[in-house]
Amino acid sequence: MELFHTAYGPEDAPRLLVLHGGPGASHDYLLPQMLELASDCRLIFYDQRGGGRSRGEDRSPVTWQTHVEDLATLVRELSLEPLTLVGYSWGGLLALLYSITVAGGFRDQGIPFSAAVDDAPAPSRMVLICPAPATTAFRAQFSEELARRQRAPWIQKERAAIAASGLRERDPAAFAKRIFELGVAGYFADPARAHELTPFRVIGRVQQSVWESLAGYDLTSRLPLITAPTLVLHGAHDAIPLASSRLIASALPRGELVVLDESAHVPYVEGQAAFFAAVREFLQRTRDQS
């Protein structure tokens, strides 16, 4: 199927292919904040298969291999060499899976891929923003911690207050906005910053099928195959263990880790100054790779 994609920024500027999180979501929730980079970069976004405007009638399971093949196809169709990948959350893990695949890192497992990945270009540089955990064990820690945060008494109290307020009947849009904010509060260092967000929907069956395809995964031994300069950004208060991002950055031959003190999992919303400064500095320093 044809995947929805769009672009922002000067056509002659360095191109960044942005991989949104999820899986099963869409690119919209990265806007408008990520457009800060569009002043001097060409940002290319796409909705990954099964989410957003890339939902079709096909109900076949979407796997991590599907996403890697789709990414390879898009890179070729848009002639994105040299390739700069900017992956957020699950998108960061997808960037790693793609890079390992094109480096031949899964051949020993006999994992079948379509012809789309044959001779697909390796990234020349990458920015991984709060990348999803590098191992199943780290992902279990993340899931447990996020669930704990979402059970916070103040969230339950606020939900009950809103339900009793009649806001749903008086102002459905305001009600939906507030419920969404509470639904993502655990991703923020300061839940009060969970505002001015673009609501999004995660397609559950897509998310489930992707994680099922990754059952028992551990990328540790394959990360050294990725030779591109890679900036790993991690919010100090993220529910994802810092040890996961440390593992990624240290295992990559040209990886570097920046810990953002003011943010959790959404640094492009909270702690923006430090986040965008770190990204811009890396892109400027590695501009010859773009």
Residue pairs with C-beta under 8 A, 6 or more apart in sequence:
1 49
1 54
1 56
1 58
3 46
3 47
3 48
3 49
3 54
3 70
3 74
4 46
4 47
4 52
4 53
4 54
5 44
5 45
5 46
5 47
5 74
5 78
6 27
6 44
6 45
6 46
7 42
7 43
7 44
7 45
8 35
8 38
8 42
8 43
8 45
9 35
9 37
9 38
9 39
9 40
9 41
9 42
9 43
10 40
10 42
11 42
12 42
13 40
13 41
13 42
14 40
14 41
14 42
14 84
14 283
14 287
14 290
15 41
15 42
15 44
15 80
15 84
15 290
16 37
16 41
16 42
16 43
16 44
16 84
16 85
16 86
16 127
16 283
17 44
17 46
17 74
17 75
17 78
17 80
17 83
17 84
17 85
17 86
18 27
18 30
18 34
18 43
18 44
18 45
18 86
18 87
18 88
18 91
19 48
19 71
19 85
19 86
19 87
19 88
19 91
19 92
19 94
19 95
20 26
20 27
20 29
20 30
20 45
20 47
20 48
20 88
20 89
20 90
20 91
21 88
21 89
21 90
21 91
21 132
22 48
22 51
22 89
22 90
22 91
22 202
22 206
22 207
22 210
23 48
23 50
23 51
23 62
23 67
23 90
23 94
23 206
23 207
23 210
23 211
24 48
24 50
24 51
24 62
24 202
24 203
24 204
24 205
24 206
24 207
24 210
25 48
25 51
25 52
25 90
25 200
25 201
25 202
25 203
26 47
26 48
26 51
26 52
26 53
26 54
26 200
26 201
27 45
27 46
27 47
27 52
28 52
28 198
28 200
29 197
29 198
29 199
29 200
30 45
30 88
30 198
30 268
31 198
32 198
33 268
33 269
33 272
34 43
34 268
35 43
36 268
36 272
36 276
37 43
37 276
37 279
37 280
41 283
44 78
44 80
46 54
46 74
47 53
47 54
48 54
48 67
48 70
48 94
49 56
49 62
49 66
49 67
49 70
49 206
50 62
50 203
50 205
50 206
51 201
51 202
51 203
51 206
55 203
59 205
61 209
61 212
61 213
62 206
62 209
62 210
63 209
63 210
63 213
64 94
64 97
64 210
64 213
64 214
65 111
65 112
65 113
65 213
67 94
67 97
67 210
68 94
68 97
68 98
68 101
68 113
68 117
69 113
69 114
69 116
69 117
70 116
71 94
71 98
72 98
72 102
72 116
72 117
72 120
73 116
74 80
75 81
75 83
75 120
75 121
76 116
76 120
80 121
81 121
81 124
82 121
82 124
82 289
82 290
83 121
83 122
83 123
83 124
84 123
84 124
84 125
84 126
84 127
84 283
84 289
84 290
85 95
85 98
85 99
85 123
85 125
85 126
85 127
86 126
86 127
86 129
86 279
87 93
87 94
87 95
87 96
87 126
87 127
87 128
87 129
87 131
88 129
88 130
88 268
89 129
89 130
89 131
89 132
89 265
90 132
90 210
91 129
92 128
92 129
92 130
92 131
92 132
92 232
93 131
93 132
93 133
93 134
95 123
95 126
95 128
95 131
96 128
96 131
96 134
96 219
96 223
96 226
96 248
97 219
98 120
98 123
99 122
99 123
99 126
99 225
99 226
99 228
100 106
100 219
100 222
100 223
100 225
100 226
101 113
101 117
101 120
102 117
102 120
102 121
102 122
103 122
103 225
103 226
103 227
104 225
105 222
105 225
106 222
122 226
122 227
122 228
123 226
123 228
124 228
124 289
124 290
125 228
125 229
125 230
125 282
125 283
125 286
125 289
125 290
126 226
126 228
126 229
126 230
126 231
127 230
127 231
127 233
127 279
127 282
127 283
128 230
128 231
128 232
128 233
128 245
128 248
129 233
129 267
129 268
129 275
130 233
130 234
130 235
130 238
130 240
130 245
130 265
130 266
130 267
131 232
131 240
131 244
131 245
131 248
132 139
132 142
132 240
133 139
133 141
133 142
133 240
133 241
133 244
134 218
134 219
134 220
134 223
134 244
134 247
134 248
135 217
135 218
135 219
135 220
135 244
135 247
136 214
136 215
136 216
136 217
136 218
137 218
138 240
138 241
138 243
138 244
138 247
141 241
142 239
142 240
142 241
142 244
145 239
146 186
146 187
146 239
149 185
149 186
149 239
150 183
150 185
150 186
152 185
152 186
155 182
155 185
155 191
158 182
159 179
159 182
162 168
162 175
162 178
162 179
162 182
167 174
167 175
167 178
168 175
176 199
177 199
180 197
180 199
181 194
181 195
181 197
182 194
184 194
184 197
184 266
185 191
185 194
186 239
187 194
187 239
187 264
187 265
187 266
188 194
188 263
188 264
188 265
188 266
188 269
188 270
189 235
189 236
189 237
189 262
189 263
189 264
189 270
189 271
190 270
193 266
193 269
193 270
194 269
196 269
197 269
219 248
220 247
220 251
223 247
223 248
223 251
223 252
224 251
224 252
224 253
226 252
226 253
227 253
227 254
228 254
228 289
229 254
229 256
229 282
229 286
229 289
230 249
230 252
230 254
230 255
230 256
231 256
231 258
231 278
231 279
231 282
232 245
232 248
232 249
232 252
232 255
232 256
232 257
232 258
233 245
233 257
233 258
233 260
233 267
233 275
233 278
233 279
234 240
234 242
234 245
234 257
234 258
234 259
234 260
235 259
235 260
235 263
235 264
235 265
235 266
235 267
235 271
236 242
236 259
236 260
236 261
236 262
236 263
236 264
237 263
237 264
238 263
238 264
238 265
239 264
239 265
240 265
242 259
245 257
246 257
248 255
248 257
249 255
249 256
249 257
250 257
256 282
258 278
260 267
260 271
260 274
260 275
260 278
261 271
261 274
262 270
262 271
262 274
263 269
263 270
263 271
263 274
263 275
264 270
267 274
267 275
268 275
268 276
283 290
